[in-house]
Amino acid sequence: MPKSSEINLPPLPPGTHGKPKGNRYKRQFGVIVLVPDEPAQKALFEELKAQGRKCKVVNT
Protein backbone atom coordinates (compact mmCIF):
# COMPACT_ATOMS: atom_id res chain seq x y z
CA MET A 1 0.00 0.00 0.00
CA PRO A 2 1.51 3.37 -0.96
CA LYS A 3 2.01 6.09 1.65
CA SER A 4 -0.56 8.88 1.50
CA SER A 5 2.22 11.30 0.51
CA GLU A 6 2.86 9.15 -2.59
CA ILE A 7 -0.74 9.27 -3.88
CA ASN A 8 -1.46 11.81 -6.61
CA LEU A 9 -4.50 13.81 -5.52
CA PRO A 10 -6.73 15.97 -7.72
CA PRO A 11 -6.18 19.74 -7.52
CA LEU A 12 -7.91 21.58 -4.67
CA PRO A 13 -10.74 23.99 -5.51
CA PRO A 14 -9.91 27.70 -5.49
CA GLY A 15 -10.10 29.33 -2.06
CA THR A 16 -9.17 26.25 -0.03
CA HIS A 17 -6.41 26.39 2.55
CA GLY A 18 -4.24 23.79 0.82
CA LYS A 19 -3.35 20.28 1.82
CA PRO A 20 -2.24 19.54 5.40
CA LYS A 21 1.46 19.42 6.14
CA GLY A 22 3.00 16.01 6.75
CA ASN A 23 1.24 12.68 6.93
CA ARG A 24 -1.73 12.80 9.29
CA TYR A 25 -3.09 9.40 8.22
CA LYS A 26 -3.05 6.81 10.99
CA ARG A 27 -3.95 3.19 10.33
CA GLN A 28 -6.86 2.01 12.41
CA PHE A 29 -8.63 -1.30 12.75
CA GLY A 30 -12.14 -1.83 14.04
CA VAL A 31 -15.03 -4.22 14.42
CA ILE A 32 -18.72 -3.46 13.95
CA VAL A 33 -21.05 -5.44 16.20
CA LEU A 34 -24.76 -5.46 15.33
CA VAL A 35 -27.11 -5.48 18.31
CA PRO A 36 -30.91 -5.75 18.36
CA ASP A 37 -31.72 -2.41 20.02
CA GLU A 38 -30.46 0.72 21.79
CA PRO A 39 -30.39 -0.79 25.32
CA ALA A 40 -28.20 -3.64 24.04
CA GLN A 41 -25.97 -1.10 22.26
CA LYS A 42 -25.57 0.89 25.47
CA ALA A 43 -24.83 -2.23 27.54
CA LEU A 44 -22.19 -3.46 25.08
CA PHE A 45 -20.64 -0.01 24.82
CA GLU A 46 -20.35 0.27 28.62
CA GLU A 47 -18.90 -3.24 28.87
CA LEU A 48 -16.23 -2.54 26.24
CA LYS A 49 -15.37 0.85 27.80
CA ALA A 50 -14.97 -0.85 31.19
CA GLN A 51 -12.45 -3.19 29.54
CA GLY A 52 -10.45 -0.14 28.45
CA ARG A 53 -11.49 -0.32 24.77
CA LYS A 54 -11.72 2.82 22.64
CA CYS A 55 -15.32 2.84 21.38
CA LYS A 56 -17.56 4.93 19.17
CA VAL A 57 -21.34 4.70 18.96
CA VAL A 58 -22.84 4.39 15.46
CA ASN A 59 -26.51 4.59 14.48
CA THR A 60 -27.70 3.85 10.95
N, CA, C and O atoms as a Tinker XYZ file with bonds, in Angstrom:
   240  protein
     1  N      0.855000   -1.170000    0.000000    73     2
     2  CA     0.000000    0.000000    0.000000    64     1     3
     3  C      0.904000    1.238000    0.000000    63     2     4     5
     4  O      1.807000    1.339000    0.831000    81     3
     5  N      0.675000    2.170000   -0.913000    73     3     6
     6  CA     1.515000    3.367000   -0.961000    64     5     7
     7  C      1.222000    4.295000    0.219000    63     6     8     9
     8  O      0.117000    4.289000    0.761000    81     7
     9  N      2.211000    5.085000    0.609000    73     7    10
    10  CA     2.008000    6.092000    1.646000    64     9    11
    11  C      1.114000    7.186000    1.086000    63    10    12    13
    12  O      1.103000    7.436000   -0.119000    81    11
    13  N      0.360000    7.839000    1.972000    73    11    14
    14  CA    -0.564000    8.879000    1.503000    64    13    15
    15  C      0.182000   10.003000    0.793000    63    14    16    17
    16  O     -0.379000   10.658000   -0.087000    81    15
    17  N      1.442000   10.233000    1.166000    73    15    18
    18  CA     2.215000   11.297000    0.512000    64    17    19
    19  C      2.620000   10.917000   -0.909000    63    18    20    21
    20  O      3.049000   11.773000   -1.683000    81    19
    21  N      2.484000    9.629000   -1.259000    73    19    22
    22  CA     2.857000    9.153000   -2.589000    64    21    23
    23  C      1.666000    9.105000   -3.547000    63    22    24    25
    24  O      1.847000    8.835000   -4.734000    81    23
    25  N      0.461000    9.360000   -3.056000    73    23    26
    26  CA    -0.741000    9.270000   -3.880000    64    25    27
    27  C     -0.982000   10.612000   -4.563000    63    26    28    29
    28  O     -1.011000   11.652000   -3.905000    81    27
    29  N     -1.153000   10.587000   -5.874000    73    27    30
    30  CA    -1.459000   11.810000   -6.613000    64    29    31
    31  C     -2.919000   12.186000   -6.388000    63    30    32    33
    32  O     -3.823000   11.425000   -6.733000    81    31
    33  N     -3.143000   13.358000   -5.810000    73    31    34
    34  CA    -4.496000   13.814000   -5.517000    64    33    35
    35  C     -4.939000   14.828000   -6.563000    63    34    36    37
    36  O     -4.100000   15.488000   -7.176000    81    35
    37  N     -6.247000   14.961000   -6.774000    73    35    38
    38  CA    -6.732000   15.971000   -7.721000    64    37    39
    39  C     -6.449000   17.367000   -7.161000    63    38    40    41
    40  O     -6.247000   17.514000   -5.956000    81    39
    41  N     -6.431000   18.388000   -8.012000    73    39    42
    42  CA    -6.178000   19.743000   -7.520000    64    41    43
    43  C     -7.295000   20.207000   -6.585000    63    42    44    45
    44  O     -8.453000   19.820000   -6.740000    81    43
    45  N     -6.926000   21.044000   -5.612000    73    43    46
    46  CA    -7.906000   21.576000   -4.672000    64    45    47
    47  C     -8.687000   22.715000   -5.327000    63    46    48    49
    48  O     -8.143000   23.434000   -6.165000    81    47
    49  N     -9.951000   22.885000   -4.953000    73    47    50
    50  CA   -10.739000   23.990000   -5.512000    64    49    51
    51  C    -10.155000   25.336000   -5.086000    63    50    52    53
    52  O     -9.491000   25.424000   -4.054000    81    51
    53  N    -10.394000   26.372000   -5.864000    73    51    54
    54  CA    -9.907000   27.705000   -5.493000    64    53    55
    55  C    -10.470000   28.133000   -4.131000    63    54    56    57
    56  O    -11.620000   27.839000   -3.807000    81    55
    57  N     -9.656000   28.822000   -3.349000    73    55    58
    58  CA   -10.102000   29.333000   -2.056000    64    57    59
    59  C     -9.891000   28.387000   -0.890000    63    58    60    61
    60  O    -10.152000   28.763000    0.253000    81    59
    61  N     -9.424000   27.163000   -1.144000    73    59    62
    62  CA    -9.174000   26.248000   -0.028000    64    61    63
    63  C     -7.829000   26.585000    0.608000    63    62    64    65
    64  O     -7.019000   27.307000    0.029000    81    63
    65  N     -7.609000   26.064000    1.779000    73    63    66
    66  CA    -6.408000   26.386000    2.550000    64    65    67
    67  C     -5.189000   25.572000    2.125000    63    66    68    69
    68  O     -4.088000   25.818000    2.619000    81    67
    69  N     -5.360000   24.626000    1.237000    73    67    70
    70  CA    -4.239000   23.791000    0.824000    64    69    71
    71  C     -4.242000   22.474000    1.567000    63    70    72    73
    72  O     -5.032000   22.273000    2.490000    81    71
    73  N     -3.368000   21.588000    1.170000    73    71    74
    74  CA    -3.355000   20.278000    1.816000    64    73    75
    75  C     -2.564000   20.358000    3.122000    63    74    76    77
    76  O     -1.641000   21.164000    3.239000    81    75
    77  N     -2.923000   19.525000    4.103000    73    75    78
    78  CA    -2.244000   19.543000    5.397000    64    77    79
    79  C     -0.769000   19.190000    5.256000    63    78    80    81
    80  O     -0.382000   18.444000    4.357000    81    79
    81  N      0.029000   19.719000    6.132000    73    79    82
    82  CA     1.463000   19.420000    6.139000    64    81    83
    83  C      1.690000   18.035000    6.736000    63    82    84    85
    84  O      1.002000   17.640000    7.678000    81    83
    85  N      2.636000   17.314000    6.199000    73    83    86
    86  CA     2.999000   16.010000    6.754000    64    85    87
    87  C      1.975000   14.946000    6.447000    63    86    88    89
    88  O      1.077000   15.136000    5.626000    81    87
    89  N      2.123000   13.833000    7.113000    73    87    90
    90  CA     1.238000   12.684000    6.926000    64    89    91
    91  C      0.401000   12.506000    8.178000    63    90    92    93
    92  O      0.891000   12.010000    9.192000    81    91
    93  N     -0.873000   12.911000    8.110000    73    91    94
    94  CA    -1.735000   12.801000    9.287000    64    93    95
    95  C     -2.551000   11.515000    9.273000    63    94    96    97
    96  O     -3.360000   11.301000   10.177000    81    95
    97  N     -2.366000   10.663000    8.288000    73    95    98
    98  CA    -3.094000    9.399000    8.221000    64    97    99
    99  C     -2.556000    8.444000    9.269000    63    98   100   101
   100  O     -1.342000    8.297000    9.411000    81    99
   101  N     -3.443000    7.797000   10.001000    73    99   102
   102  CA    -3.048000    6.815000   10.994000    64   101   103
   103  C     -3.879000    5.560000   10.744000    63   102   104   105
   104  O     -5.108000    5.619000   10.737000    81   103
   105  N     -3.214000    4.433000   10.542000    73   103   106
   106  CA    -3.952000    3.188000   10.326000    64   105   107
   107  C     -4.760000    2.855000   11.563000    63   106   108   109
   108  O     -4.288000    2.989000   12.692000    81   107
   109  N     -5.990000    2.418000   11.329000    73   107   110
   110  CA    -6.862000    2.009000   12.415000    64   109   111
   111  C     -7.557000    0.715000   12.015000    63   110   112   113
   112  O     -7.762000    0.446000   10.831000    81   111
   113  N     -7.905000   -0.055000   12.986000    73   111   114
   114  CA    -8.626000   -1.302000   12.755000    64   113   115
   115  C     -9.828000   -1.319000   13.676000    63   114   116   117
   116  O     -9.734000   -0.865000   14.817000    81   115
   117  N    -10.944000   -1.825000   13.215000    73   115   118
   118  CA   -12.143000   -1.833000   14.038000    64   117   119
   119  C    -13.034000   -3.013000   13.734000    63   118   120   121
   120  O    -12.816000   -3.764000   12.783000    81   119
   121  N    -14.033000   -3.153000   14.563000    73   119   122
   122  CA   -15.025000   -4.219000   14.419000    64   121   123
   123  C    -16.390000   -3.581000   14.616000    63   122   124   125
   124  O    -16.575000   -2.781000   15.533000    81   123
   125  N    -17.334000   -3.922000   13.773000    73   123   126
   126  CA   -18.715000   -3.463000   13.949000    64   125   127
   127  C    -19.519000   -4.638000   14.481000    63   126   128   129
   128  O    -19.510000   -5.726000   13.906000    81   127
   129  N    -20.214000   -4.403000   15.587000    73   127   130
   130  CA   -21.047000   -5.437000   16.197000    64   129   131
   131  C    -22.491000   -4.988000   16.087000    63   130   132   133
   132  O    -22.839000   -3.911000   16.572000    81   131
   133  N    -23.332000   -5.784000   15.462000    73   131   134
   134  CA   -24.758000   -5.458000   15.326000    64   133   135
   135  C    -25.507000   -5.977000   16.546000    63   134   136   137
   136  O    -25.354000   -7.133000   16.940000    81   135
   137  N    -26.316000   -5.110000   17.136000    73   135   138
   138  CA   -27.112000   -5.476000   18.309000    64   137   139
   139  C    -28.580000   -5.207000   17.999000    63   138   140   141
   140  O    -28.885000   -4.421000   17.102000    81   139
   141  N    -29.493000   -5.848000   18.727000    73   139   142
   142  CA   -30.909000   -5.749000   18.365000    64   141   143
   143  C    -31.577000   -4.409000   18.668000    63   142   144   145
   144  O    -32.562000   -4.053000   18.022000    81   143
   145  N    -31.047000   -3.653000   19.654000    73   143   146
   146  CA   -31.724000   -2.413000   20.021000    64   145   147
   147  C    -30.783000   -1.483000   20.793000    63   146   148   149
   148  O    -29.640000   -1.836000   21.084000    81   147
   149  N    -31.288000   -0.292000   21.116000    73   147   150
   150  CA   -30.465000    0.717000   21.788000    64   149   151
   151  C    -30.006000    0.293000   23.185000    63   150   152   153
   152  O    -28.850000    0.533000   23.534000    81   151
   153  N    -30.879000   -0.337000   24.007000    73   151   154
   154  CA   -30.389000   -0.786000   25.320000    64   153   155
   155  C    -29.232000   -1.786000   25.213000    63   154   156   157
   156  O    -28.299000   -1.738000   26.015000    81   155
   157  N    -29.289000   -2.686000   24.232000    73   155   158
   158  CA   -28.198000   -3.641000   24.036000    64   157   159
   159  C    -26.940000   -2.919000   23.569000    63   158   160   161
   160  O    -25.830000   -3.280000   23.961000    81   159
   161  N    -27.115000   -1.897000   22.729000    73   159   162
   162  CA   -25.973000   -1.105000   22.264000    64   161   163
   163  C    -25.304000   -0.419000   23.451000    63   162   164   165
   164  O    -24.080000   -0.441000   23.581000    81   163
   165  N    -26.109000    0.183000   24.307000    73   163   166
   166  CA   -25.565000    0.890000   25.473000    64   165   167
   167  C    -24.844000   -0.084000   26.405000    63   166   168   169
   168  O    -23.756000    0.218000   26.896000    81   167
   169  N    -25.441000   -1.241000   26.648000    73   167   170
   170  CA   -24.829000   -2.229000   27.541000    64   169   171
   171  C    -23.488000   -2.706000   26.990000    63   170   172   173
   172  O    -22.511000   -2.807000   27.732000    81   171
   173  N    -23.439000   -3.000000   25.692000    73   171   174
   174  CA   -22.194000   -3.464000   25.083000    64   173   175
   175  C    -21.142000   -2.367000   25.093000    63   174   176   177
   176  O    -19.971000   -2.628000   25.369000    81   175
   177  N    -21.557000   -1.137000   24.794000    73   175   178
   178  CA   -20.640000   -0.006000   24.816000    64   177   179
   179  C    -20.017000    0.145000   26.209000    63   178   180   181
   180  O    -18.800000    0.280000   26.335000    81   179
   181  N    -20.847000    0.121000   27.243000    73   179   182
   182  CA   -20.352000    0.272000   28.618000    64   181   183
   183  C    -19.416000   -0.871000   29.005000    63   182   184   185
   184  O    -18.410000   -0.653000   29.681000    81   183
   185  N    -19.747000   -2.083000   28.576000    73   183   186
   186  CA   -18.900000   -3.236000   28.874000    64   185   187
   187  C    -17.523000   -3.100000   28.215000    63   186   188   189
   188  O    -16.500000   -3.364000   28.846000    81   187
   189  N    -17.504000   -2.691000   26.952000    73   187   190
   190  CA   -16.232000   -2.542000   26.245000    64   189   191
   191  C    -15.414000   -1.382000   26.823000    63   190   192   193
   192  O    -14.195000   -1.493000   26.954000    81   191
   193  N    -16.072000   -0.278000   27.169000    73   191   194
   194  CA   -15.371000    0.850000   27.797000    64   193   195
   195  C    -14.759000    0.427000   29.132000    63   194   196   197
   196  O    -13.640000    0.828000   29.452000    81   195
   197  N    -15.477000   -0.374000   29.907000    73   195   198
   198  CA   -14.974000   -0.853000   31.195000    64   197   199
   199  C    -13.736000   -1.732000   31.017000    63   198   200   201
   200  O    -12.901000   -1.827000   31.916000    81   199
   201  N    -13.624000   -2.375000   29.850000    73   199   202
   202  CA   -12.448000   -3.193000   29.542000    64   201   203
   203  C    -11.284000   -2.340000   29.041000    63   202   204   205
   204  O    -10.202000   -2.861000   28.768000    81   203
   205  N    -11.505000   -1.031000   28.921000    73   203   206
   206  CA   -10.454000   -0.136000   28.450000    64   205   207
   207  C    -10.396000    0.004000   26.938000    63   206   208   209
   208  O     -9.405000    0.504000   26.404000    81   207
   209  N    -11.441000   -0.428000   26.235000    73   207   210
   210  CA   -11.486000   -0.323000   24.771000    64   209   211
   211  C    -11.865000    1.083000   24.344000    63   210   212   213
   212  O    -12.636000    1.754000   25.030000    81   211
   213  N    -11.332000    1.532000   23.222000    73   211   214
   214  CA   -11.717000    2.818000   22.636000    64   213   215
   215  C    -12.930000    2.544000   21.747000    63   214   216   217
   216  O    -12.835000    1.794000   20.775000    81   215
   217  N    -14.061000    3.150000   22.081000    73   215   218
   218  CA   -15.316000    2.843000   21.384000    64   217   219
   219  C    -15.959000    4.089000   20.810000    63   218   220   221
   220  O    -15.755000    5.197000   21.306000    81   219
   221  N    -16.733000    3.892000   19.763000    73   219   222
   222  CA   -17.561000    4.933000   19.170000    64   221   223
   223  C    -18.942000    4.336000   18.937000    63   222   224   225
   224  O    -19.075000    3.174000   18.553000    81   223
   225  N    -19.965000    5.146000   19.176000    73   223   226
   226  CA   -21.342000    4.705000   18.963000    64   225   227
   227  C    -21.744000    5.092000   17.539000    63   226   228   229
   228  O    -21.481000    6.211000   17.098000    81   227
   229  N    -22.384000    4.163000   16.824000    73   227   230
   230  CA   -22.839000    4.390000   15.457000    64   229   231
   231  C    -24.309000    4.004000   15.360000    63   230   232   233
   232  O    -24.715000    2.937000   15.821000    81   231
   233  N    -25.103000    4.887000   14.754000    73   231   234
   234  CA   -26.508000    4.589000   14.479000    64   233   235
   235  C    -26.740000    4.739000   12.990000    63   234   236   237
   236  O    -26.330000    5.735000   12.394000    81   235
   237  N    -27.398000    3.755000   12.379000    73   235   238
   238  CA   -27.702000    3.853000   10.952000    64   237   239
   239  C    -29.184000    3.631000   10.727000    63   238   240
   240  O    -29.648000    3.672000    9.587000    81   239
